[in-house]
Amino acid sequence: MTITQGERGEQVMTLSGTGPSYDCRWSATLRAPGPPLELGPTSVTFGDPVSCSPGRWRRLEMPDDHTVVRELVGSGGAPVTYTKTG
């Protein structure tokens, strides 16, 4: 996941994911600068549309320089925590 600065409505996030049966890339626009940062629904920019379905809008919390907590708003799922390594 890469997040860049931008204005509301501009693409500010790109994300890639690969696995045994998929190779996908997504992008999202800035919904609100936050905190928390809010990103619009993701659009598929590369990959099979069935395997790489677009996602819901998301809210990102950044409690420190190495951690991002992602909530897919309205999904009913628990937030996911990412930790930067290296």
C-alpha positions in Angstrom: 0.0 0.0 0.0 1.3 3.4 -1.0 -0.4 6.6 0.2 0.5 10.0 -1.2 -0.7 13.6 -0.5 -3.6 15.0 -2.5 -6.8 16.9 -2.5 -10.3 15.4 -1.9 -11.3 13.4 -5.0 -7.7 12.8 -6.2 -6.1 9.4 -6.3 -3.9 9.1 -3.2 -3.7 5.3 -2.6 -2.4 2.4 -4.6 -2.5 -1.2 -3.3 -1.2 -4.5 -4.8 -1.8 -8.0 -3.8 -0.6 -11.3 -5.3 -1.3 -14.9 -4.5 -1.3 -18.4 -6.1 -4.3 -17.5 -8.3 -4.4 -13.7 -8.5 -2.3 -10.6 -9.2 -4.3 -7.5 -8.5 -3.8 -3.7 -8.2 -6.2 -1.2 -6.8 -6.4 2.6 -6.4 -8.6 4.9 -4.2 -9.3 8.6 -3.9 -9.1 10.8 -0.9 -12.5 11.1 0.8 -11.4 13.1 3.9 -7.9 14.0 5.1 -8.6 13.2 8.7 -7.5 12.1 11.1 -8.7 9.5 10.6 -7.8 9.4 6.9 -10.8 8.3 4.8 -10.4 6.8 1.3 -13.1 6.2 -1.3 -14.0 2.7 -2.6 -11.2 1.1 -4.4 -11.1 0.6 -8.2 -9.3 -2.3 -9.9 -6.5 -1.0 -12.0 -4.9 -4.3 -12.9 -6.0 -8.0 -12.8 -9.0 -10.2 -13.3 -12.2 -8.4 -12.3 -13.6 -11.5 -10.7 -10.5 -12.2 -8.5 -9.7 -8.6 -8.0 -13.1 -7.1 -7.0 -13.3 -3.4 -5.9 -13.6 -2.7 -2.2 -15.6 -0.5 0.1 -14.5 2.9 1.3 -12.1 2.7 4.2 -10.9 4.6 7.2 -7.3 4.5 8.2 -5.9 5.2 11.6 -2.1 5.7 12.1 -1.4 5.4 15.8 2.4 5.5 15.2 5.0 5.7 12.4 5.0 1.9 11.8 1.3 1.0 12.2 -1.8 1.4 10.0 -5.3 0.2 11.2 -7.7 -0.3 8.2 -11.5 -0.4 8.7 -13.6 -1.3 5.6 -16.6 0.8 6.6 -19.9 -1.1 6.4 -18.3 -4.5 5.8 -19.1 -5.8 9.2 -15.5 -7.2 9.5 -13.0 -6.3 12.2 -10.4 -3.7 11.4 -7.0 -5.0 10.2 -3.7 -3.8 11.5 -0.6 -3.5 9.3 2.9 -3.1 10.7 5.8 -1.7 8.6 8.9 -3.8 8.8 12.4 -2.8 7.9 
